[in-house]
Amino acid sequence: MTFQEMNPTIKFMTVTCLMFGLAFMYNPWTPLTVFIGTLILQILFSNVNWKRWGLFMIPFLFTALGTLWTTLVFGKETGGEVMFTLFGNDVTVENVILAATLSLRVLAFTALSLLFTLTTDPKRFVYSLMQQGKLSPKIAYSVFVGFRFFPILKHELMQLYETHALRGVRLETRLERIRHVPNLIIPLLAGSIRQAERIAFSMEARGFTGEPRATYEVVPVTRSDFLMASLLLLLFGVSAWLGIK
């Protein structure tokens, strides 16, 4: 079984518990172990585009480095053994441990978030929330409509660009397209309202009232889901033990 096949609600609850537990760990070894362990589990039990994973990780890597830097330079004086001096400030062992803990916690949170987002189908996640999490169909189908709106808006935006180009508006470069965006907001908004009305009428015509409904796509909970959740919880247990030890 892979993380893609795991029940999304079970996966979401497990990842949330791990993040909540990490927030109460104040040593660098626990987040470091969680980060490395999450990578290993993702390599073994998922099909992830690692190039995409790396691109998502870049801004959070800079965030972690920024957290490390600012904690070392601007952290309050805690006393204790001085390791080195940075810009006239004495950096103690406690400062280094705190900076490492915060920066590694950022990386651990990011790795867990990417584990969930890159291995979860949004549609399957919403179905799972309805079936296992008892999410209201009104909220669930509103989310589905929101997902559907993104490609519709993109298509209408391209149509507006082409229409304005036919009328002689220069839209040859990307900069010209960006500058022309304010002129497209009102017609794009009007088109979105019309699309929303059509979708509302269509759902009403099909008998949608917001009451609990049967679904064609069933997202089951199996033993394998609890096994994968146990692996993540075991990873956190080992990480916490290493940090306390």
Phi and psi in degrees as a GROMACS rama.xvg file:
@    title "Ramachandran Plot"
@    xaxis  label "Phi"
@    yaxis  label "Psi"
@TYPE xy
-114.258  169.353  THR-2
-66.6116  -25.3419  PHE-3
-64.6864  -32.3565  GLN-4
-87.7764  -11.5701  GLU-5
-67.8005  145.187  MET-6
-58.7321  123.89  ASN-7
-61.5044  -36.6123  PRO-8
-66.8651  -43.5678  THR-9
-61.6067  -42.367  ILE-10
-64.4786  -43.3103  LYS-11
-62.401  -44.8551  PHE-12
-65.4627  -38.5352  MET-13
-66.8801  -46.8576  THR-14
-63.1669  -38.73  VAL-15
-63.9947  -41.1972  THR-16
-62.9794  -41.154  CYS-17
-63.4466  -43.2915  LEU-18
-64.7834  -41.2513  MET-19
-62.6954  -41.2968  PHE-20
-67.0305  -38.0787  GLY-21
-62.1458  -31.5871  LEU-22
-63.7382  -18.9228  ALA-23
-105.071  9.55358  PHE-24
-102.715  122.063  MET-25
-114.874  45.8295  TYR-26
-138.474  152.231  ASN-27
-74.8432  -19.7594  PRO-28
-73.9618  -34.646  TRP-29
-65.0561  -53.6931  THR-30
-64.1801  -33.0292  PRO-31
-64.3717  -44.0445  LEU-32
-65.7846  -39.8751  THR-33
-63.512  -42.0135  VAL-34
-62.2176  -50.2958  PHE-35
-66.3488  -43.7569  ILE-36
-63.2697  -38.7266  GLY-37
-63.5682  -40.3637  THR-38
-62.0999  -44.1397  LEU-39
-63.8075  -44.7753  ILE-40
-63.9345  -36.578  LEU-41
-68.693  -36.1754  GLN-42
-66.8253  -40.2776  ILE-43
-78.9837  -35.362  LEU-44
-124.549  30.7351  PHE-45
-154.763  159.4  SER-46
-110.503  89.5887  ASN-47
-114.866  140.011  VAL-48
-75.7535  102.678  ASN-49
-70.4141  -23.3283  TRP-50
-66.0765  -44.3385  LYS-51
-64.4455  -40.7761  ARG-52
-58.9016  -44.7555  TRP-53
-63.9339  -38.3831  GLY-54
-65.2291  -39.3187  LEU-55
-67.866  -30.8948  PHE-56
-76.0899  -25.9042  MET-57
-54.1266  -53.9621  ILE-58
-62.1558  -33.5526  PRO-59
-75.128  -27.1809  PHE-60
-65.7968  -42.0617  LEU-61
-64.7269  -36.7099  PHE-62
-62.6367  -42.1983  THR-63
-64.5925  -42.1253  ALA-64
-65.6491  -39.2369  LEU-65
-64.1571  -39.6323  GLY-66
-63.6747  -42.6147  THR-67
-60.6598  -45.9577  LEU-68
-65.5655  -49.904  TRP-69
-66.4905  -34.1909  THR-70
-68.8148  -37.1053  THR-71
-70.7613  -40.8816  LEU-72
-82.4542  -42.8396  VAL-73
-109.008  6.8707  PHE-74
-67.8287  150.623  GLY-75
-72.0852  154.909  LYS-76
-71.8855  125.102  GLU-77
-108.125  -5.5958  THR-78
76.9484  179.788  GLY-79
99.3403  -169.482  GLY-80
-70.6182  131.072  GLU-81
-87.2316  124.626  VAL-82
-87.2954  -45.4789  MET-83
-161.493  172.084  PHE-84
-112.355  131.702  THR-85
-128.086  113.155  LEU-86
53.6696  41.6256  PHE-87
82.4652  -0.97483  GLY-88
-104.34  134.562  ASN-89
-78.9383  123.103  ASP-90
-102.187  118.078  VAL-91
-92.3679  172.66  THR-92
-61.143  -39.8087  VAL-93
-63.3408  -38.5515  GLU-94
-62.7953  -42.6606  ASN-95
-65.6183  -43.1146  VAL-96
-63.5978  -42.5643  ILE-97
-64.6965  -44.122  LEU-98
-63.811  -43.4695  ALA-99
-64.4092  -39.2147  ALA-100
-63.1797  -46.7627  THR-101
-66.454  -42.8438  LEU-102
-69.2512  -40.9545  SER-103
-69.2211  -29.142  LEU-104
-66.0503  -37.7955  ARG-105
-60.3138  -44.841  VAL-106
-66.2495  -38.6673  LEU-107
-66.3144  -44.1344  ALA-108
-59.8813  -42.0047  PHE-109
-65.7803  -43.3975  THR-110
-62.1026  -41.4972  ALA-111
-67.3546  -39.5874  LEU-112
-64.3083  -42.5473  SER-113
-68.1929  -33.7585  LEU-114
-58.0972  -41.1182  LEU-115
-76.2444  -50.4413  PHE-116
-68.7177  -37.6387  THR-117
-82.9872  -9.35972  LEU-118
-117.063  11.7401  THR-119
-123.083  127.281  THR-120
-80.6484  122.104  ASP-121
-56.9946  -40.1251  PRO-122
-63.4814  -44.6904  LYS-123
-65.8571  -34.5005  ARG-124
-64.1449  -43.0701  PHE-125
-66.9762  -42.0236  VAL-126
-59.1967  -41.1651  TYR-127
-65.6345  -39.6019  SER-128
-63.7652  -34.7206  LEU-129
-69.4365  -40.8007  MET-130
-84.6874  -42.4514  GLN-131
-99.6901  -33.017  GLN-132
-93.5588  -0.658942  GLY-133
56.4316  37.8181  LYS-134
-69.6819  140.093  LEU-135
-62.878  135.099  SER-136
-59.0673  -29.0502  PRO-137
-60.6035  -45.3049  LYS-138
-69.9213  -43.1489  ILE-139
-61.8301  -48.3716  ALA-140
-73.3675  -23.6421  TYR-141
-65.663  -38.4712  SER-142
-64.6409  -42.287  VAL-143
-59.5194  -42.6407  PHE-144
-63.0424  -39.839  VAL-145
-61.1884  -42.7603  GLY-146
-60.9294  -40.3547  PHE-147
-68.3843  -26.2045  ARG-148
-72.0609  -29.1495  PHE-149
-59.6018  -52.3165  PHE-150
-65.6911  -31.7825  PRO-151
-64.7379  -45.772  ILE-152
-63.0081  -39.9049  LEU-153
-62.9985  -43.0763  LYS-154
-63.9638  -43.1495  HIS-155
-67.8341  -35.4347  GLU-156
-64.1375  -42.077  LEU-157
-63.9248  -38.3726  MET-158
-64.3372  -40.4463  GLN-159
-65.1566  -41.1138  LEU-160
-59.6647  -46.636  TYR-161
-64.5675  -38.6018  GLU-162
-64.1331  -45.1964  THR-163
-68.2988  -33.9967  HIS-164
-65.4044  -38.8398  ALA-165
-65.5519  -25.1843  LEU-166
-88.5814  8.54905  ARG-167
97.9666  5.72899  GLY-168
-77.7972  130.477  VAL-169
-77.0961  115.505  ARG-170
-134.858  47.0888  LEU-171
-85.2172  -33.3096  GLU-172
-107.444  163.926  THR-173
-65.4396  -36.4861  ARG-174
-63.0691  -41.166  LEU-175
-64.4341  -36.4571  GLU-176
-65.9152  -40.7991  ARG-177
-65.941  -41.663  ILE-178
-65.7946  -25.2576  ARG-179
-87.3304  -5.48704  HIS-180
-57.5025  -43.8855  VAL-181
-56.1445  -30.0857  PRO-182
-74.3992  -12.6254  ASN-183
-101.881  -8.96549  LEU-184
-63.8267  -47.4062  ILE-185
-65.1729  -50.0146  ILE-186
-63.7254  -32.5491  PRO-187
-67.8931  -39.6592  LEU-188
-65.3024  -41.7828  LEU-189
-63.0271  -42.4917  ALA-190
-64.1521  -36.5935  GLY-191
-65.7509  -39.8166  SER-192
-64.1006  -41.7187  ILE-193
-62.8184  -42.4288  ARG-194
-63.6102  -39.8677  GLN-195
-63.1146  -40.7028  ALA-196
-64.093  -42.65  GLU-197
-61.6597  -43.4132  ARG-198
-65.4624  -40.1525  ILE-199
-62.9879  -44.6702  ALA-200
-63.7536  -39.1224  PHE-201
-65.3078  -42.3576  SER-202
-68.0536  -37.2962  MET-203
-67.4342  -38.5536  GLU-204
-66.0483  -26.1498  ALA-205
-91.7265  9.8707  ARG-206
83.4146  21.4985  GLY-207
-79.4036  120.624  PHE-208
-121.797  -3.87234  THR-209
90.7217  -2.04464  GLY-210
-77.2505  158.407  GLU-211
-54.8877  135.931  PRO-212
-132.58  156.488  ARG-213
-76.9854  144.734  ALA-214
-119.914  143.906  THR-215
-72.064  -39.0556  TYR-216
-93.844  114.016  GLU-217
-101.535  130.058  VAL-218
-106.195  101.962  VAL-219
-82.067  164.904  PRO-220
-110.075  121.916  VAL-221
-121.018  173.658  THR-222
-62.6468  -33.8063  ARG-223
-62.4491  -33.9115  SER-224
-61.4059  -44.9171  ASP-225
-70.0324  -29.7064  PHE-226
-66.2866  -45.0896  LEU-227
-65.1781  -39.1954  MET-228
-63.7565  -37.8623  ALA-229
-65.1202  -35.8677  SER-230
-61.9569  -43.6423  LEU-231
-66.7164  -41.158  LEU-232
-67.3236  -36.1469  LEU-233
-64.6367  -39.8888  LEU-234
-58.4029  -44.9759  LEU-235
-66.7072  -38.8475  PHE-236
-61.3118  -44.7194  GLY-237
-64.3192  -41.0711  VAL-238
-63.3793  -42.364  SER-239
-65.3809  -39.475  ALA-240
-63.6909  -41.6353  TRP-241
-64.4514  -37.4947  LEU-242
-68.5886  -39.8189  GLY-243
-72.0235  -37.1304  ILE-244
